[in-house]
């Protein structure tokens, strides 16, 4: 019986030290997530005024967003681009 009790006496502190070491390994070394582009409902991207494809891409992103529950977007600086050399594009 002495050997069993002696093993338990040594095993409990070792288990406590091991659990403390594992608790200290809680990540923390992950890089911060990079910020993505702002939501389409917060500002109009410059690409919306630069090309027809950029303008249509912005409109498509705006249509699928939850824009009806957010503040209006200031579109006073947007000029819809035109290009007479390209074929009309279908808007899905």
FITOR-709911 format. One record per residue (C-alpha): z negated, x negated, y negated; residue number from 1. Coordinates in pm, 1 decimal, always signed. Example, Ala and Ser with C-alpha at 12.3 -4.5 7.8 and 13.67 -1.06 7.14 Angstrom:
2
node z -780.0 | x -1230.0 | y +450.0 | drenmi 1
node z -714.0 | x -1367.0 | y +106.0 | drenmi 2
END
This chain:
92
node z +0.0 | x +0.0 | y +0.0 | drenmi 1
node z -57.5 | x -287.9 | y -235.6 | drenmi 2
node z +306.2 | x -392.0 | y -225.0 | drenmi 3
node z +431.2 | x -41.2 | y -310.9 | drenmi 4
node z +198.8 | x -14.4 | y -606.9 | drenmi 5
node z +285.9 | x -362.6 | y -726.4 | drenmi 6
node z +658.2 | x -277.9 | y -718.8 | drenmi 7
node z +595.4 | x +39.2 | y -919.4 | drenmi 8
node z +389.7 | x -152.8 | y -1172.5 | drenmi 9
node z +676.6 | x -394.3 | y -1229.2 | drenmi 10
node z +952.5 | x -132.3 | y -1206.3 | drenmi 11
node z +828.2 | x +102.5 | y -1478.3 | drenmi 12
node z +826.1 | x -155.8 | y -1760.9 | drenmi 13
node z +1163.5 | x -286.0 | y -1646.0 | drenmi 14
node z +1304.7 | x +67.3 | y -1652.6 | drenmi 15
node z +1164.6 | x +122.9 | y -2001.3 | drenmi 16
node z +1319.4 | x -200.0 | y -2130.3 | drenmi 17
node z +1653.0 | x -113.9 | y -1969.2 | drenmi 18
node z +1655.4 | x +237.3 | y -2116.6 | drenmi 19
node z +1570.0 | x +97.3 | y -2462.3 | drenmi 20
node z +1858.8 | x -146.7 | y -2439.2 | drenmi 21
node z +2100.7 | x +124.7 | y -2332.8 | drenmi 22
node z +1983.6 | x +354.6 | y -2613.2 | drenmi 23
node z +2063.9 | x +80.6 | y -2863.4 | drenmi 24
node z +2424.4 | x +61.8 | y -2743.4 | drenmi 25
node z +2520.4 | x +391.4 | y -2904.5 | drenmi 26
node z +2866.5 | x +308.7 | y -3039.4 | drenmi 27
node z +2866.9 | x +249.6 | y -3410.2 | drenmi 28
node z +3146.7 | x -6.4 | y -3378.7 | drenmi 29
node z +3426.1 | x +249.9 | y -3398.5 | drenmi 30
node z +3645.4 | x +213.1 | y -3705.6 | drenmi 31
node z +3632.7 | x +492.8 | y -3959.6 | drenmi 32
node z +3913.8 | x +743.8 | y -3913.8 | drenmi 33
node z +4198.9 | x +691.1 | y -4154.7 | drenmi 34
node z +4246.9 | x +974.1 | y -4398.7 | drenmi 35
node z +4555.9 | x +1176.1 | y -4331.6 | drenmi 36
node z +4782.6 | x +1332.1 | y -4587.2 | drenmi 37
node z +4624.0 | x +1595.8 | y -4807.8 | drenmi 38
node z +4661.1 | x +1956.4 | y -4694.0 | drenmi 39
node z +4982.7 | x +2123.3 | y -4810.3 | drenmi 40
node z +4775.1 | x +2377.1 | y -4995.3 | drenmi 41
node z +4605.2 | x +2120.1 | y -5221.2 | drenmi 42
node z +4906.6 | x +1950.5 | y -5380.1 | drenmi 43
node z +5282.0 | x +1937.0 | y -5355.3 | drenmi 44
node z +5400.8 | x +1604.7 | y -5209.4 | drenmi 45
node z +5654.1 | x +1401.0 | y -5408.0 | drenmi 46
node z +5903.2 | x +1433.8 | y -5121.6 | drenmi 47
node z +5940.4 | x +1804.4 | y -5204.8 | drenmi 48
node z +6121.7 | x +1712.2 | y -5526.7 | drenmi 49
node z +6312.4 | x +1413.2 | y -5390.3 | drenmi 50
node z +6533.8 | x +1567.7 | y -5123.1 | drenmi 51
node z +6640.8 | x +1900.4 | y -4982.1 | drenmi 52
node z +6495.8 | x +1804.0 | y -4642.5 | drenmi 53
node z +6162.5 | x +1715.2 | y -4805.4 | drenmi 54
node z +6157.2 | x +2044.9 | y -4994.0 | drenmi 55
node z +6228.8 | x +2247.3 | y -4678.6 | drenmi 56
node z +5970.2 | x +2048.4 | y -4480.3 | drenmi 57
node z +5709.5 | x +2129.1 | y -4746.6 | drenmi 58
node z +5799.4 | x +2499.2 | y -4743.1 | drenmi 59
node z +5778.5 | x +2510.9 | y -4363.2 | drenmi 60
node z +5435.5 | x +2341.8 | y -4369.1 | drenmi 61
node z +5321.2 | x +2584.1 | y -4638.5 | drenmi 62
node z +5432.7 | x +2888.1 | y -4439.6 | drenmi 63
node z +5236.0 | x +2791.9 | y -4126.9 | drenmi 64
node z +4920.0 | x +2697.5 | y -4318.2 | drenmi 65
node z +4634.1 | x +2928.2 | y -4408.7 | drenmi 66
node z +4749.0 | x +2938.0 | y -4771.5 | drenmi 67
node z +4650.6 | x +3299.9 | y -4827.0 | drenmi 68
node z +4280.9 | x +3212.8 | y -4802.6 | drenmi 69
node z +4290.3 | x +2911.0 | y -5037.9 | drenmi 70
node z +4342.4 | x +2845.6 | y -5406.5 | drenmi 71
node z +4699.2 | x +2859.0 | y -5544.2 | drenmi 72
node z +4902.7 | x +2537.4 | y -5549.2 | drenmi 73
node z +5028.1 | x +2412.5 | y -5885.6 | drenmi 74
node z +5406.4 | x +2401.0 | y -5848.3 | drenmi 75
node z +5490.8 | x +2349.2 | y -6214.8 | drenmi 76
node z +5600.9 | x +1990.5 | y -6153.6 | drenmi 77
node z +5828.1 | x +2074.3 | y -5858.8 | drenmi 78
node z +6199.7 | x +2088.7 | y -5912.1 | drenmi 79
node z +6387.9 | x +2216.9 | y -5611.0 | drenmi 80
node z +6645.2 | x +1948.2 | y -5530.6 | drenmi 81
node z +7010.2 | x +2034.8 | y -5479.3 | drenmi 82
node z +7283.1 | x +1853.2 | y -5294.7 | drenmi 83
node z +7634.3 | x +1995.9 | y -5292.3 | drenmi 84
node z +7755.0 | x +1739.6 | y -5037.8 | drenmi 85
node z +7544.6 | x +1858.7 | y -4741.1 | drenmi 86
node z +7580.8 | x +2166.0 | y -4525.6 | drenmi 87
node z +7333.1 | x +2450.3 | y -4566.3 | drenmi 88
node z +7023.8 | x +2417.7 | y -4348.7 | drenmi 89
node z +6869.9 | x +2696.1 | y -4149.2 | drenmi 90
node z +6505.4 | x +2763.1 | y -4227.0 | drenmi 91
node z +6314.8 | x +2858.8 | y -3912.6 | drenmi 92
END
